[in-house]
Amino acid sequence: MNQVEALRAMAPLTIESTRSGLVESVHRVSVAVVDATGRLVASSGDPGLVTFWRSAAKPFQALPLVLDGAADRWGFGPQELALACASHSSEPVHRERVEAMLRACGCQEEQLACGPHPPISAAVAEEAARGGVKLTPKWSNCSGKHTGMLALARHHGWPTEGYARAGHPVQERLLQEVSRWTGLPRDEVLLGVDGCTAVCFALPLGAMARAYALLGCSPEAAPKRLREAMWAHPELVAGTGRLCTELMTACRGSVLAKVGAEGVYSAALPGLGMGVTLKVEDGDGRCSPPALLAVLRQVVARLGPQVGLTLPLEQLSHHVEPVLRNTRGEAIGSLRATGALEFH
C-alpha cells in the first residue's frame, strides 16, 4: 500500500464512483454503531446526523401487529410478518401474499393508501411493461407495511380511512413504538410524509442504531418473533438479487438488515449486541449496499474475534463493489468503499 492509499484508508468512510479507472464522484457516508444502551462504539462522518429513517423503520412499524394481538387474530405467520417489514420487489410472491393478507383482515386493495410505482426489480418492471400491466397499489414496495397498518386498524376498531396520516390512531401507535425502541421522547421524533404517503420519522442515526441493537438481542417474544420471521423469509423482505435478502440468507441469525430510501441502511448484529445505521449523505441509494458491507466488515474484523463472530461476506462480492454498466450492458466502472470507521 503506497502513501496515498494509506491516507485514503484512514479517511472517513466514503463511496467512490469510478468510470474508466477515474474516480468520477465521491459520496460521504455518516455511520453510527451503538450498543443496546446507546453507547457509541464506532462511527464515521456525523453519527448524530438527523435524517428520515424511511423504510429502515419498518420492523418497528410492524411490531404493534404482534404486540397488540392483530397478527394472531388475522392469522399472520412468519411470511406475513416478513412482508409487513418489506420494501419488496413486486414479484408475484409479494403481490400474492399482500392479497392474502388483505383478505384475512377483511380489507380491499382499494383501501391501500400507497400508490403504485415501477417495481424496484428491473426484471419485474420490464415484464410488467412488456405485458401492458396496469400497476395498482399492491405493486408498491410498501404494500405489505400498509396492509399491516390496515390490519392493525381493523383489530382495534379504528377507522381505516386516513390510516396513513399523522394523528390517526394507527400512526400514533406506531410512533409510540418508535419512541420506545429509539429511546427518544415522542416530541423529539420529527414527522414527515414518506413516498408511500405514510408517516415517516426523522431522528439521529445513533437512535436508529440503538433500536436495531435492541431488536437484535431482545429476549421478548414480539421482537424475537419478528426477527425470526425476517430471517426465515428474507426473500419477502426484499427480493431476488437484493442485498437485504442475500445478506440475511448468507448470515441468517447473525445479521438483521433493512434498507431505507435516500441512502439509509440499518442492521443488527445480535452476536455483538450492536446496531448500525448509516446515511449516504447525498441520498444516492446505489451507495448504501457497499457502505453497509464495508461497515459490517470493519466492525466484525475489529470486534468479532472477542465473541467468535465471522460473516461470510465473500458470498456478497457483487454487492461489495457493484459494477456500473452503460446502456449496452458493458462494464465501465464500479462503486467502491474507501476509508475507515473510528472506534471509540
C-alpha positions as a Markdown table, in Angstrom:
| # | Residue | x | y | z |
|---|---|---|---|---|
| 1 | Met | 0.0 | 0.0 | 0.0 |
| 2 | Asn | 1.5 | 3.3 | -1.0 |
| 3 | Gln | 1.2 | 6.5 | 1.0 |
| 4 | Val | -1.8 | 7.8 | -1.0 |
| 5 | Glu | -3.7 | 4.5 | -0.5 |
| 6 | Ala | -2.8 | 4.5 | 3.2 |
| 7 | Leu | -4.2 | 8.0 | 3.7 |
| 8 | Arg | -7.4 | 7.1 | 1.8 |
| 9 | Ala | -7.8 | 4.0 | 4.0 |
| 10 | Met | -7.6 | 6.2 | 7.2 |
| 11 | Ala | -10.1 | 8.8 | 6.0 |
| 12 | Pro | -13.8 | 8.7 | 6.9 |
| 13 | Leu | -16.0 | 6.3 | 5.1 |
| 14 | Thr | -16.9 | 7.3 | 1.5 |
| 15 | Ile | -18.2 | 5.5 | -1.6 |
| 16 | Glu | -16.3 | 6.3 | -4.8 |
| 17 | Ser | -18.0 | 6.0 | -8.1 |
| 18 | Thr | -15.4 | 5.2 | -10.8 |
| 19 | Arg | -15.6 | 5.4 | -14.6 |
| 20 | Ser | -12.9 | 4.0 | -16.9 |
| 21 | Gly | -10.5 | 3.9 | -14.0 |
| 22 | Leu | -11.1 | 7.5 | -12.8 |
| 23 | Val | -12.9 | 8.5 | -9.6 |
| 24 | Glu | -15.8 | 10.4 | -11.0 |
| 25 | Ser | -17.7 | 11.2 | -7.8 |
| 26 | Val | -17.3 | 10.7 | -4.0 |
| 27 | His | -20.2 | 10.1 | -1.7 |
| 28 | Arg | -19.7 | 10.8 | 2.0 |
| 29 | Val | -21.3 | 8.4 | 4.5 |
| 30 | Ser | -22.2 | 9.0 | 8.1 |
| 31 | Val | -22.4 | 6.0 | 10.4 |
| 32 | Ala | -23.4 | 5.2 | 13.9 |
| 33 | Val | -22.6 | 1.8 | 15.5 |
| 34 | Val | -24.0 | 1.6 | 19.0 |
| 35 | Asp | -24.8 | -1.0 | 21.7 |
| 36 | Ala | -28.2 | -1.5 | 23.3 |
| 37 | Thr | -27.6 | 1.2 | 25.9 |
| 38 | Gly | -27.0 | 3.7 | 23.1 |
| 39 | Arg | -23.2 | 3.9 | 23.7 |
| 40 | Leu | -21.4 | 4.9 | 20.5 |
| 41 | Val | -19.0 | 2.1 | 19.6 |
| 42 | Ala | -17.8 | 3.2 | 16.2 |
| 43 | Ser | -18.6 | 6.0 | 13.8 |
| 44 | Ser | -17.8 | 7.9 | 10.7 |
| 45 | Gly | -18.9 | 11.3 | 9.5 |
| 46 | Asp | -21.6 | 12.6 | 11.7 |
| 47 | Pro | -23.2 | 9.8 | 13.9 |
| 48 | Gly | -25.6 | 12.4 | 15.3 |
| 49 | Leu | -27.0 | 13.3 | 11.9 |
| 50 | Val | -30.8 | 13.8 | 12.0 |
| 51 | Thr | -32.4 | 12.3 | 8.9 |
| 52 | Phe | -35.5 | 10.4 | 7.9 |
| 53 | Trp | -35.4 | 6.7 | 8.7 |
| 54 | Arg | -37.6 | 5.9 | 5.8 |
| 55 | Ser | -38.2 | 2.2 | 5.2 |
| 56 | Ala | -35.5 | 1.1 | 7.6 |
| 57 | Ala | -38.1 | 1.9 | 10.3 |
| 58 | Lys | -40.5 | -0.8 | 9.0 |
| 59 | Pro | -39.7 | -3.5 | 11.6 |
| 60 | Phe | -40.8 | -1.1 | 14.3 |
| 61 | Gln | -43.9 | -0.1 | 12.4 |
| 62 | Ala | -44.7 | -3.8 | 12.2 |
| 63 | Leu | -44.2 | -4.6 | 15.9 |
| 64 | Pro | -47.6 | -3.5 | 17.0 |
| 65 | Leu | -49.2 | -6.2 | 14.9 |
| 66 | Val | -47.6 | -8.7 | 17.2 |
| 67 | Leu | -47.7 | -6.8 | 20.4 |
| 68 | Asp | -51.4 | -5.9 | 20.1 |
| 69 | Gly | -52.6 | -9.3 | 19.0 |
| 70 | Ala | -53.5 | -8.3 | 15.4 |
| 71 | Ala | -51.1 | -10.8 | 13.9 |
| 72 | Asp | -52.7 | -13.7 | 15.8 |
| 73 | Arg | -56.2 | -12.5 | 15.2 |
| 74 | Trp | -55.8 | -12.4 | 11.4 |
| 75 | Gly | -53.6 | -15.5 | 11.2 |
| 76 | Phe | -50.4 | -13.7 | 10.2 |
| 77 | Gly | -47.5 | -16.0 | 10.4 |
| 78 | Pro | -43.8 | -15.6 | 9.6 |
| 79 | Gln | -44.4 | -14.9 | 5.9 |
| 80 | Glu | -46.9 | -12.1 | 6.6 |
| 81 | Leu | -44.8 | -10.5 | 9.3 |
| 82 | Ala | -41.7 | -10.6 | 7.0 |
| 83 | Leu | -43.8 | -8.8 | 4.3 |
| 84 | Ala | -45.0 | -6.2 | 6.8 |
| 85 | Cys | -41.4 | -5.3 | 7.2 |
| 86 | Ala | -40.6 | -5.3 | 3.5 |
| 87 | Ser | -39.5 | -3.0 | 0.7 |
| 88 | His | -40.4 | -5.7 | -1.7 |
| 89 | Ser | -39.6 | -6.1 | -5.4 |
| 90 | Ser | -43.3 | -6.6 | -6.6 |
| 91 | Glu | -42.5 | -10.2 | -7.5 |
| 92 | Pro | -45.6 | -12.5 | -7.8 |
| 93 | Val | -45.0 | -14.0 | -4.4 |
| 94 | His | -45.0 | -10.5 | -2.9 |
| 95 | Arg | -48.2 | -9.4 | -4.6 |
| 96 | Glu | -50.0 | -12.7 | -3.9 |
| 97 | Arg | -49.1 | -12.5 | -0.2 |
| 98 | Val | -50.4 | -9.0 | 0.1 |
| 99 | Glu | -53.7 | -10.1 | -1.5 |
| 100 | Ala | -53.9 | -12.9 | 1.1 |
| 101 | Met | -53.2 | -10.5 | 4.0 |
| 102 | Leu | -55.9 | -8.2 | 2.8 |
| 103 | Arg | -58.5 | -11.0 | 2.6 |
| 104 | Ala | -57.5 | -12.2 | 6.0 |
| 105 | Cys | -58.3 | -8.9 | 7.7 |
| 106 | Gly | -61.3 | -8.1 | 5.6 |
| 107 | Cys | -59.9 | -5.3 | 3.5 |
| 108 | Gln | -59.7 | -4.5 | -0.2 |
| 109 | Glu | -56.7 | -3.4 | -2.3 |
| 110 | Glu | -58.6 | -0.1 | -3.0 |
| 111 | Gln | -58.1 | 0.8 | 0.7 |
| 112 | Leu | -54.3 | 0.8 | 0.5 |
| 113 | Ala | -53.1 | 4.4 | 0.7 |
| 114 | Cys | -49.8 | 3.6 | -1.1 |
| 115 | Gly | -49.8 | 4.5 | -4.7 |
| 116 | Pro | -48.3 | 2.2 | -7.4 |
| 117 | His | -44.8 | 2.8 | -8.8 |
| 118 | Pro | -42.5 | 0.9 | -11.2 |
| 119 | Pro | -41.1 | -2.2 | -9.4 |
| 120 | Ile | -37.7 | -2.0 | -7.7 |
| 121 | Ser | -36.8 | -5.1 | -9.6 |
| 122 | Ala | -35.7 | -4.1 | -13.2 |
| 123 | Ala | -36.7 | -7.6 | -14.4 |
| 124 | Val | -40.2 | -7.3 | -12.9 |
| 125 | Ala | -40.6 | -3.8 | -14.2 |
| 126 | Glu | -39.7 | -4.9 | -17.7 |
| 127 | Glu | -42.0 | -7.8 | -17.6 |
| 128 | Ala | -44.9 | -5.6 | -16.4 |
| 129 | Ala | -44.2 | -3.0 | -19.1 |
| 130 | Arg | -43.9 | -5.6 | -21.8 |
| 131 | Gly | -47.3 | -7.2 | -20.7 |
| 132 | Gly | -49.0 | -3.8 | -20.5 |
| 133 | Val | -49.9 | -4.4 | -16.9 |
| 134 | Lys | -51.7 | -1.6 | -15.1 |
| 135 | Leu | -49.9 | -1.1 | -11.8 |
| 136 | Thr | -52.1 | -1.0 | -8.7 |
| 137 | Pro | -51.3 | -0.3 | -5.0 |
| 138 | Lys | -50.3 | -3.9 | -4.3 |
| 139 | Trp | -47.3 | -3.3 | -6.6 |
| 140 | Ser | -46.0 | -0.7 | -4.2 |
| 141 | Asn | -42.9 | -1.9 | -2.4 |
| 142 | Cys | -44.6 | -0.7 | 0.8 |
| 143 | Ser | -47.9 | -2.6 | 0.3 |
| 144 | Gly | -47.0 | -5.1 | 3.0 |
| 145 | Lys | -46.5 | -2.4 | 5.5 |
| 146 | His | -49.7 | -0.7 | 4.5 |
| 147 | Thr | -51.7 | -3.9 | 4.7 |
| 148 | Gly | -50.3 | -4.3 | 8.2 |
| 149 | Met | -51.5 | -0.8 | 9.1 |
| 150 | Leu | -55.0 | -1.7 | 7.8 |
| 151 | Ala | -54.9 | -4.9 | 9.8 |
| 152 | Leu | -54.0 | -3.0 | 13.0 |
| 153 | Ala | -56.8 | -0.5 | 12.4 |
| 154 | Arg | -59.3 | -3.3 | 11.9 |
| 155 | His | -58.1 | -5.2 | 15.0 |
| 156 | His | -58.6 | -2.1 | 17.3 |
| 157 | Gly | -61.8 | -1.0 | 15.6 |
| 158 | Trp | -60.2 | 2.2 | 14.5 |
| 159 | Pro | -61.3 | 3.9 | 11.2 |
| 160 | Thr | -59.5 | 2.6 | 8.2 |
| 161 | Glu | -60.0 | 5.9 | 6.4 |
| 162 | Gly | -56.9 | 8.1 | 6.8 |
| 163 | Tyr | -54.9 | 5.3 | 8.5 |
| 164 | Ala | -51.6 | 6.5 | 6.9 |
| 165 | Arg | -51.9 | 10.2 | 8.0 |
| 166 | Ala | -50.3 | 11.8 | 11.1 |
| 167 | Gly | -52.7 | 11.9 | 14.0 |
| 168 | His | -54.6 | 8.8 | 13.1 |
| 169 | Pro | -54.6 | 6.2 | 15.9 |
| 170 | Val | -52.6 | 3.8 | 13.8 |
| 171 | Gln | -49.8 | 6.3 | 13.3 |
| 172 | Glu | -49.9 | 7.3 | 17.0 |
| 173 | Arg | -49.5 | 3.7 | 17.9 |
| 174 | Leu | -46.5 | 3.3 | 15.6 |
| 175 | Leu | -44.9 | 6.5 | 16.8 |
| 176 | Gln | -45.2 | 5.1 | 20.4 |
| 177 | Glu | -43.2 | 2.1 | 19.4 |
| 178 | Val | -40.6 | 4.1 | 17.5 |
| 179 | Ser | -40.2 | 6.2 | 20.6 |
| 180 | Arg | -39.8 | 3.2 | 22.9 |
| 181 | Trp | -37.2 | 1.4 | 20.8 |
| 182 | Thr | -35.1 | 4.5 | 19.9 |
| 183 | Gly | -35.3 | 6.0 | 23.4 |
| 184 | Leu | -36.4 | 9.4 | 22.1 |
| 185 | Pro | -39.4 | 11.2 | 23.6 |
| 186 | Arg | -42.2 | 11.3 | 21.1 |
| 187 | Asp | -42.0 | 15.1 | 20.7 |
| 188 | Glu | -38.3 | 14.7 | 19.7 |
| 189 | Val | -39.2 | 12.4 | 16.7 |
| 190 | Leu | -39.8 | 14.7 | 13.7 |
| 191 | Leu | -42.5 | 13.6 | 11.4 |
| 192 | Gly | -42.7 | 13.7 | 7.6 |
| 193 | Val | -44.6 | 12.1 | 4.8 |
| 194 | Asp | -43.0 | 9.1 | 3.2 |
| 195 | Gly | -43.0 | 8.3 | -0.5 |
| 196 | Cys | -45.8 | 5.8 | 0.1 |
| 197 | Thr | -47.9 | 8.5 | 1.9 |
| 198 | Ala | -47.5 | 7.1 | 5.4 |
| 199 | Val | -45.8 | 9.0 | 8.2 |
| 200 | Cys | -42.0 | 8.7 | 8.3 |
| 201 | Phe | -39.7 | 9.6 | 11.2 |
| 202 | Ala | -36.6 | 11.8 | 11.4 |
| 203 | Leu | -34.2 | 11.2 | 14.3 |
| 204 | Pro | -30.4 | 10.9 | 14.9 |
| 205 | Leu | -28.6 | 7.9 | 13.3 |
| 206 | Gly | -27.5 | 6.8 | 16.8 |
| 207 | Ala | -31.0 | 6.5 | 18.0 |
| 208 | Met | -31.9 | 4.4 | 15.0 |
| 209 | Ala | -28.9 | 2.1 | 15.5 |
| 210 | Arg | -29.9 | 1.7 | 19.2 |
| 211 | Ala | -33.3 | 0.5 | 18.2 |
| 212 | Tyr | -31.7 | -2.2 | 15.9 |
| 213 | Ala | -29.3 | -3.2 | 18.7 |
| 214 | Leu | -32.3 | -3.8 | 21.0 |
| 215 | Leu | -34.3 | -5.5 | 18.2 |
| 216 | Gly | -31.5 | -7.9 | 17.5 |
| 217 | Cys | -31.0 | -9.2 | 21.0 |
| 218 | Ser | -34.3 | -8.6 | 22.9 |
| 219 | Pro | -35.5 | -11.8 | 24.7 |
| 220 | Glu | -39.1 | -10.5 | 24.5 |
| 221 | Ala | -41.5 | -12.7 | 22.4 |
| 222 | Ala | -42.6 | -10.0 | 20.0 |
| 223 | Pro | -39.3 | -8.8 | 18.7 |
| 224 | Lys | -38.0 | -12.4 | 18.7 |
| 225 | Arg | -41.0 | -13.4 | 16.5 |
| 226 | Leu | -40.4 | -10.5 | 14.1 |
| 227 | Arg | -36.7 | -11.0 | 13.6 |
| 228 | Glu | -37.1 | -14.8 | 13.2 |
| 229 | Ala | -39.8 | -14.1 | 10.5 |
| 230 | Met | -37.3 | -11.8 | 8.6 |
| 231 | Trp | -34.6 | -14.4 | 8.9 |
| 232 | Ala | -36.9 | -17.2 | 7.8 |
| 233 | His | -38.2 | -15.3 | 4.8 |
| 234 | Pro | -35.6 | -12.8 | 3.6 |
| 235 | Glu | -36.9 | -13.2 | 0.1 |
| 236 | Leu | -40.1 | -11.5 | 1.2 |
| 237 | Val | -38.2 | -8.6 | 3.0 |
| 238 | Ala | -36.7 | -7.5 | -0.3 |
| 239 | Gly | -36.5 | -9.8 | -3.3 |
| 240 | Thr | -34.3 | -11.6 | -5.9 |
| 241 | Gly | -30.8 | -10.1 | -6.0 |
| 242 | Arg | -31.4 | -7.5 | -3.3 |
| 243 | Leu | -28.8 | -7.1 | -0.5 |
| 244 | Cys | -31.3 | -7.4 | 2.4 |
| 245 | Thr | -32.4 | -10.8 | 1.0 |
| 246 | Glu | -28.9 | -12.1 | 0.2 |
| 247 | Leu | -27.2 | -10.8 | 3.3 |
| 248 | Met | -29.8 | -12.3 | 5.7 |
| 249 | Thr | -29.7 | -15.5 | 3.7 |
| 250 | Ala | -25.9 | -15.8 | 3.9 |
| 251 | Cys | -25.7 | -14.6 | 7.5 |
| 252 | Arg | -29.0 | -16.0 | 8.9 |
| 253 | Gly | -29.2 | -15.3 | 12.6 |
| 254 | Ser | -26.1 | -13.1 | 12.6 |
| 255 | Val | -27.3 | -10.0 | 10.7 |
| 256 | Leu | -30.7 | -8.4 | 10.5 |
| 257 | Ala | -30.8 | -5.8 | 7.8 |
| 258 | Lys | -33.3 | -3.3 | 6.3 |
| 259 | Val | -32.7 | -0.7 | 3.6 |
| 260 | Gly | -34.3 | 2.7 | 3.5 |
| 261 | Ala | -34.7 | 5.2 | 0.7 |
| 262 | Glu | -32.3 | 8.1 | 0.2 |
| 263 | Gly | -29.2 | 6.2 | 1.1 |
| 264 | Val | -30.3 | 4.8 | 4.5 |
| 265 | Tyr | -29.4 | 1.3 | 5.8 |
| 266 | Ser | -29.9 | -0.2 | 9.3 |
| 267 | Ala | -28.7 | -3.5 | 10.6 |
| 268 | Ala | -28.5 | -5.5 | 13.9 |
| 269 | Leu | -25.5 | -7.7 | 14.9 |
| 270 | Pro | -27.1 | -9.8 | 17.7 |
| 271 | Gly | -23.8 | -11.6 | 18.4 |
| 272 | Leu | -22.2 | -8.3 | 19.3 |
| 273 | Gly | -25.4 | -6.8 | 20.8 |
| 274 | Met | -24.9 | -3.9 | 18.5 |
| 275 | Gly | -26.9 | -1.9 | 15.9 |
| 276 | Val | -25.8 | 0.0 | 12.8 |
| 277 | Thr | -27.4 | 2.8 | 10.9 |
| 278 | Leu | -25.8 | 4.7 | 8.0 |
| 279 | Lys | -26.8 | 7.5 | 5.7 |
| 280 | Val | -25.2 | 8.2 | 2.3 |
| 281 | Glu | -25.4 | 12.0 | 2.8 |
| 282 | Asp | -26.3 | 12.9 | -0.8 |
| 283 | Gly | -29.0 | 10.3 | -0.8 |
| 284 | Asp | -27.6 | 8.1 | -3.5 |
| 285 | Gly | -29.3 | 4.7 | -2.8 |
| 286 | Arg | -26.8 | 2.8 | -5.1 |
| 287 | Cys | -24.1 | 3.5 | -2.5 |
| 288 | Ser | -25.8 | 2.2 | 0.6 |
| 289 | Pro | -25.2 | -1.5 | 0.0 |
| 290 | Pro | -21.4 | -1.3 | -0.4 |
| 291 | Ala | -21.4 | 1.2 | 2.5 |
| 292 | Leu | -23.2 | -1.3 | 4.8 |
| 293 | Leu | -21.0 | -4.2 | 3.8 |
| 294 | Ala | -17.9 | -2.0 | 4.5 |
| 295 | Val | -19.2 | -1.2 | 7.9 |
| 296 | Leu | -20.0 | -4.8 | 8.8 |
| 297 | Arg | -16.6 | -6.0 | 7.6 |
| 298 | Gln | -14.8 | -3.4 | 9.7 |
| 299 | Val | -16.9 | -4.0 | 12.8 |
| 300 | Val | -16.7 | -7.7 | 12.7 |
| 301 | Ala | -12.9 | -7.6 | 11.9 |
| 302 | Arg | -12.4 | -5.4 | 15.0 |
| 303 | Leu | -14.9 | -6.9 | 17.5 |
| 304 | Gly | -15.9 | -10.3 | 16.1 |
| 305 | Pro | -12.9 | -12.2 | 17.4 |
| 306 | Gln | -13.9 | -11.4 | 21.0 |
| 307 | Val | -17.1 | -13.5 | 20.6 |
| 308 | Gly | -16.1 | -15.8 | 17.8 |
| 309 | Leu | -18.2 | -13.9 | 15.2 |
| 310 | Thr | -17.4 | -14.2 | 11.5 |
| 311 | Leu | -19.6 | -13.3 | 8.5 |
| 312 | Pro | -19.4 | -14.9 | 5.0 |
| 313 | Leu | -19.3 | -11.6 | 3.2 |
| 314 | Glu | -17.2 | -13.1 | 0.4 |
| 315 | Gln | -20.5 | -14.5 | -0.9 |
| 316 | Leu | -21.7 | -10.9 | -1.5 |
| 317 | Ser | -18.8 | -9.6 | -3.6 |
| 318 | His | -21.2 | -8.3 | -6.2 |
| 319 | His | -22.7 | -6.0 | -3.6 |
| 320 | Val | -19.3 | -5.1 | -2.1 |
| 321 | Glu | -18.2 | -3.4 | -5.3 |
| 322 | Pro | -21.2 | -3.1 | -7.6 |
| 323 | Val | -20.3 | -2.9 | -11.3 |
| 324 | Leu | -21.6 | 0.1 | -13.3 |
| 325 | Arg | -22.7 | -0.5 | -16.8 |
| 326 | Asn | -23.5 | 1.6 | -19.9 |
| 327 | Thr | -26.8 | 1.3 | -21.8 |
| 328 | Arg | -25.4 | -1.7 | -23.7 |
| 329 | Gly | -24.6 | -3.6 | -20.5 |
| 330 | Glu | -20.9 | -3.2 | -20.8 |
| 331 | Ala | -18.9 | -2.7 | -17.5 |
| 332 | Ile | -17.5 | 0.8 | -17.3 |
| 333 | Gly | -16.8 | 1.3 | -13.6 |
| 334 | Ser | -17.9 | 0.4 | -10.1 |
| 335 | Leu | -18.9 | 1.7 | -6.7 |
| 336 | Arg | -16.3 | 1.0 | -4.0 |
| 337 | Ala | -15.9 | 1.8 | -0.3 |
| 338 | Thr | -12.9 | 3.6 | 1.0 |
| 339 | Gly | -12.0 | 4.9 | 4.4 |
| 340 | Ala | -12.4 | 3.6 | 7.9 |
| 341 | Leu | -14.6 | 3.7 | 10.9 |
| 342 | Glu | -13.3 | 5.4 | 14.1 |
| 343 | Phe | -13.7 | 3.0 | 17.1 |
| 344 | His | -14.4 | 4.7 | 20.5 |
